[in-house]
Structures are given as structure tokens and as C-alpha cells.
Amino acid sequence: MKLRKKIHRLLAIVLALNLSLSLVNVTAMAADDGSDGSGESYTCGKVEHTHTAECYGDPVLVCGKEAGEGHAHTEACYGEVRTLICNQEESEGHVHGDECYQVTETRTLTCGEEERDPVTQAQYDENGIPSADLEPIVVDPGHKHGDECYTVETRPAAS
């Protein structure tokens, strides 16, 4: 009878411990490695907050054009993402230089085409006059670089 009572008591303790541990918040046991478990790395190194653009690396422009009249930067303008890895605040004693960053993403143009505007040709009526009633013929559809034109290589940031 004593053995049976001891087994019941042991099972009750194990069950109580199991239930208690299941109530522990999962983030309390999460690794504090600057990631959210999805494989994405954040430069801020914080886990318990809402990630904003500041938490991701700094994109580097490779298009060579100024934003403004006639050009707006798109994803195609950025060739790599640099992630801050020095873990120091910028101050009078420390200014972030190239050694404070690591390239964590590289976009390489692989489509082999130049960007170009579409080319159309007017259609002519029976008298050889360009007709405003007929749709122009598309001679060249043009090409704008999109995500499908790039190969993206990502690397985790060093800790």
C-alpha cells in the first residue's frame, strides 16, 4: 500500500511540475541572439520589441543616380545591405566606419538586359496618314529591372 501511495505522490509532483513549466512564457527561454527564430537577423540585438527599419541593415545604393527629377530609387537601385556589427553607440569617441559593418545581402543583376523604355509605332490609315483611332504597334516592350532580374545572396551577420 505504501508503494502505491509513493507512486501516486510522485506522479502528482511530475504532473504539477509539467503544468507549471507549461505556463512559463516561451520568450523567457528564447535565445537572446538578435534573431526572432525565423532565420532573420537584426542589427539591434534586441528580441522583445517591435522591429522597425532601424533593426535591419543599411542598404547601399548601386544605381549611381540621384533621387529626384526623373528617378526614384527602387529595390533595383540597392546592391547590398550592410549590417552594423560593432555593437557600440556612435559618439564623439566612436564614429561608425566600414569596419563596423558587414555585408549581409548582395543583389547581383543577372538578366543581362539594359533598362529601356517601350518603343511603339503608329498605325496608318488607307491614305498613309498616322491614325489616332488605331492602337500603336509595340515594336519593343522595353525592360525595367524587377526582382526577377536579380540573384540575392544573404549571409548572417557576425555576432
N, C-alpha and C positions, 0 to 999 in steps of 0.2 A: 504494500500500500504506500509506503514511504517513497519508493522508486517512482511510482505513478505520479505522486504529488510533486516530486522534484522535476519530472519531465514536463508536467503542466506549467510549473513555475518558470522553467527555462524557456518554453515556447512562448509564454506570456511576455517575458522580457525581450526575447528576439522580436516578437510582433510589435511591441511598444517601441523598441529602438528603430525598427523598419519604418513605422508610421512617423516617428519623429523626424527621421532623416529625409523622408519624402516631403516634409513641409519646409525644409531649408530652401531658400531662394537659390535657383540654379546659378545666378550670376555671382553668388558668393564663392562658388567653386570654380568659376571661369578663370582661365589663364589670363594674366594681365600682360599680354604681349603686343598690344596695339592692333589687334585684329578683332573681328566680330565672329570668328569661326567660319565665315563664308569663304575664306581664302583671300579676301581683300585686306590690304594693309593700309593703315592710316598713319600719317606722319605725326599726328598729335600725341600718340601714345596713350590716349585715354580710352576707356571702354564704356564707362557708364555716363554717356551723354549723347545728344543728337549730333551726328556727324554732319558738318557743313563743308562748303568748298575749301575752307582753311585746313581741313583734315587730310585732304588729298594733295598730291604733289603739284608742283608748279609746271604748267605746260610751257614748252619752248616753241616760239614761232619759227617756222622754216620757210614761209612763203616769200619772204623778202619784200612784202608790200606793206605800206602804211594803211591802217584802217582809216576810212573817211570816204571822200567822194569817189565813187566808182569801185570801192572794195570794202567788203565787210568780212571780218575773219570768221571762218567756219572751222569745223573739225579738221578739214583738209589742210589748214594752214599750220597745224601743230605737228611736229615730227617726233617729239619725245616729251616725256613727263619726268621732271626731276623731283625727287623726294628729299626733304630736309632730314638729315640723319645725325646731325651733331648734338641734338638734344640740349642746346644752350639757347638762352634768350638772346636776341640781338640787343646790344647795349654799347656804351662807349668803349668798353674793353673787348667787345667781340662783334664783328660785322661778318655776316654770312658771306663766305666766298665759295668758289667752286668746290673746294674740299669739303664743304658742309653738305653737299648734295650728292645724290646717287641717281643715275638714270634708271627708272623703274619701268618705263614703257617706251618703245620705239615704234614709230609708224613709218613704213617704207612704201613708197609709191611703186606699185607693181603692174599697173595696167598697160604701161608702155605708150599711152596716148598723151598728147598735149591738150590742154583745155582750149576749146574753141566754141564760138557762137554758132548757132544753126545758120545754114545758108538756104535761102528759098529763091525760087524763080517764078516770076509772074506767068500766068497762062494767058494766051492771046485769043481774041475772038476771030471770027472768019475773015475779018478785014486786016488782021495782023496787028491790031491795037491791044495793048495790055488790058485785060478785063478785070474790073473791080468786082464783078459778080462771081467770078471763079476763084476758088481757093488756090493760093500759090502752091507750087510743087516744091516739096522738101528735097533739095539736092544733097544736103549733108545735115544730119540731125544735130551735129555739134557734139561736144562732150564736156561735162562738168565732173570733176573728181568727186566721188562719193565714197562711202565706207567700203564698197566693194572693190575700189581701186587700190586699197592698201592692205599690206600684211602687218599685223600688230603683234609685237613680241613683248611680253610682260615678264618682269623679274621682281621677286620680292625684295623689299628694302632691307638693307642690313640693319641689325639691331644695335 
